[in-house]
Amino acid sequence: MRSPLLACDLWLVPLVDVLCHTPDNPFAEELAQYDKVLAEAGLPPVPVYQYMPGLSGEVAPVAGFDYDALHFLRRAHLLQVCGLPVTPVDELGGDYEQLLEMFESTAQQSHLVWHYDHAGAYVPVDFPHPLSSDELLAGGGPLGSSHTLLRELEAVAPALGIDPANPPAPPQPPLAPTELEEPAVPAPHDSSPFARERHVWLGLHAAATRSLAQGSMIVFS
């Protein structure tokens, strides 16, 4: 019997002063690490915005999918970037591990591929390659850019049968946080051979566009 597909959630953290400047901000340590690695790269800090009507300091889920499907999408992107045919698969196999080994430097330059899928963040600051430090790699993993994530998603979209200028509506976000080791909610029906990749793409695309529009940080859980 096949083991259940484990859930992965994406959350949006509004970068507003009512959250970021409060003494009990639960992301204070992470934001300090992100500001440090951004400064070392000659980049501005994570932006913090004044409170505006319609925004709050509430952290909310934006998308949910299964961990394997996330790696399916990463595989598709890596194949395309390396100039190889983007082919569908039924399960993760040795070809993905070989891709990561053979094209390690390319993978490490991708905001979509080189990112921990249980922690870490994307921030609305534009930089070309993921940033890392010993501190980040010991905890949340490389820091990604929402801008560059969105560009990478738009680049791989046609190979998955998605028009990046007019994508389908994103799936509904999870109603509640999923627990560690909890099975993922099945994705809506999609007859495409890239159905699972497309489901993750839509979730990440919704997160990236809202991150930039609202000034939010994307975090995995």
C-alpha atoms as one frame of an Amber mdcrd trajectory, in Angstrom:
protein
   0.000   0.000   0.000   1.336   3.411  -0.980   2.197   5.708   1.932   0.148
   8.919   2.217   1.506  12.099   0.645   2.627  14.429   3.419   1.312  17.971
   3.508   3.288  21.166   3.030   1.778  24.578   3.793   2.730  28.035   2.540
   1.991  31.002   4.781   2.075  34.759   4.221   3.574  36.905   6.977   2.536
  40.575   6.520   5.613  42.753   6.928   3.748  45.457   8.812   4.908  47.350
  11.868   2.085  46.031  14.056   3.698  42.590  13.747   7.383  43.243  13.064
   7.884  45.958  15.691   6.032  44.278  18.523   8.237  42.891  21.340   6.734
  39.416  21.002   7.147  39.161  17.213   7.578  35.381  16.668   9.711  36.026
  13.553  12.130  38.499  15.173  15.096  36.112  15.212  14.574  35.030  11.611
  14.156  38.620  10.376  17.390  39.613  12.103  19.203  36.781  10.305  17.651
  37.789   6.969  18.636  41.437   7.454  22.203  40.366   8.248  22.626  38.198
   5.139  20.962  40.871   2.969  23.337  43.535   4.325  26.340  41.285   3.664
  25.182  41.045   0.035  24.864  44.842  -0.205  21.063  44.687  -0.269  18.419
  46.613   1.698  16.829  44.990   4.752  13.504  43.192   4.732  10.967  46.001
   4.216   8.561  46.774   7.026   5.480  48.790   6.112   3.213  51.051   8.104
  -0.155  49.622   8.968  -2.769  50.203   6.272  -6.518  49.524   6.398  -7.154
  46.035   5.077  -3.831  44.715   6.325  -3.170  43.282   9.749  -0.371  41.479
  11.490  -2.143  38.166  11.101  -0.224  35.286   9.547  -2.421  33.273   7.178
  -2.088  30.179   4.969  -2.027  30.874   1.233  -1.524  27.401  -0.288  -1.130
  23.722   0.519   0.219  20.739  -1.408   2.244  17.598  -0.858   6.013  17.537
  -0.441   6.603  15.153  -3.356   4.690  17.420  -5.742   6.891  20.342  -4.707
   9.924  18.326  -5.790   8.140  17.373  -9.024   7.928  21.085  -9.854  11.547
  21.654  -8.862  12.561  18.782 -11.122  10.623  20.261 -14.065  12.260  23.665
 -13.562  15.740  22.167 -13.305  15.224  20.124 -16.479  14.164  23.241 -18.366
  17.000  25.416 -17.054  19.512  22.722 -18.043  18.065  22.506 -21.581  16.621
  19.006 -21.118  13.125  17.812 -22.113  10.541  18.440 -19.405   8.847  15.072
 -18.996   6.179  13.973 -16.491   6.879  11.333 -13.833   4.722   9.261 -11.497
   7.119   9.316  -8.566  10.439  10.799  -7.555  13.286   8.588  -8.645  17.001
   8.520  -9.226  16.842  10.913 -12.170  15.989  13.822  -9.862  18.870  12.998
  -7.526  21.182  12.738 -10.539  19.981  16.105 -11.805  20.722  17.703  -8.430
  24.204  16.162  -8.366  25.121  16.851 -12.007  23.794  20.414 -11.989  24.420
  21.314  -8.356  25.663  24.841  -9.069  22.639  25.533 -11.287  20.300  24.188
  -8.602  21.923  26.384  -5.964  21.262  29.476  -8.089  17.525  28.731  -8.322
  15.135  30.233  -5.794  12.591  27.536  -6.603  14.968  24.566  -6.340  17.485
  25.518  -3.651  15.164  26.025  -0.721  14.258  23.934   2.300  10.706  22.638
   2.020  10.004  22.595   5.753  11.367  26.006   6.748  12.969  29.119   5.325
  11.394  32.092   3.587  11.016  34.254   0.512  11.107  38.023   1.077   9.959
  40.864  -1.214  13.502  42.005  -2.006  14.878  41.487  -5.520  18.190  39.616
  -5.755  19.441  37.153  -8.396  20.548  34.101  -6.409  19.458  32.615  -3.055
  21.403  33.944  -0.079  22.813  31.765   2.656  25.008  31.778   5.733  26.060
  29.146   8.227  23.288  30.387  10.522  20.624  30.085   7.830  21.783  26.677
   6.609  21.728  25.374  10.181  18.130  26.487  10.602  15.715  27.710   7.969
  17.845  27.212   4.890  18.667  29.634   2.055  16.786  32.920   1.805  14.812
  33.394  -1.402  13.447  36.401  -3.270   9.730  36.594  -4.056  10.602  38.561
  -7.209  12.949  35.909  -8.570  10.688  33.046  -7.491   7.896  34.622  -9.542
  10.176  34.972 -12.585  11.231  31.319 -12.332   7.610  30.197 -12.037   6.692
  32.229 -15.117   9.611  30.693 -17.041   8.598  27.063 -16.375   4.846  27.643
 -16.760   4.594  26.980 -20.549   6.279  23.577 -20.151   3.454  22.644 -17.760
   0.706  23.920 -20.049   0.117  27.128 -18.068  -0.114  30.597 -19.595   1.805
  32.710 -17.052   0.016  35.856 -18.224  -3.384  34.275 -17.593  -3.013  31.367
 -15.158  -5.941  29.351 -13.789  -7.408  30.391 -10.461  -5.329  29.172  -7.528
  -6.708  26.414  -5.289  -8.248  27.307  -1.958  -5.734  27.660   0.888  -5.843
  25.172   3.777  -8.666  25.825   6.233  -6.327  25.162   9.156  -2.623  24.467
   9.691  -1.567  20.935   8.840   0.411  19.039  11.416   3.811  17.462  10.851
   3.369  14.083   9.122  -0.264  14.892   8.322  -1.453  13.628   4.895  -1.970
  16.281   2.237  -5.471  17.141   1.045  -5.917  15.692  -2.471  -5.472  18.251
  -5.259  -8.442  19.135  -7.496  -8.827  16.970 -10.597  -6.533  17.925 -13.468
  -6.179  15.667 -16.519  -2.757  17.072 -17.409   0.255  14.707 -17.081   1.771
  17.559 -15.045  -1.228  17.820 -12.710   0.792  17.718  -9.492   3.388  20.189
 -10.753   0.602  22.533 -11.851  -1.104  22.355  -8.444   2.095  23.410  -6.668
   2.811  26.056  -9.331  -0.575  27.682  -8.734  -0.016  27.768  -4.977   3.491
  29.208  -5.234   2.372  31.709  -7.870  -0.449  32.935  -5.626   2.001  33.269
  -2.730   4.619  35.140  -4.796   2.174  37.585  -6.360   0.540  38.348  -3.017
   3.943  38.651  -1.346   4.862  41.419  -3.780   1.441  43.096  -3.843   0.947
  43.123  -0.072   4.532  43.329   1.162   4.500  39.907   2.805   7.076  37.240
   3.532   6.398  33.646   2.373   7.229  30.898   4.837   6.973  27.106   4.598
   5.581  24.926   7.342
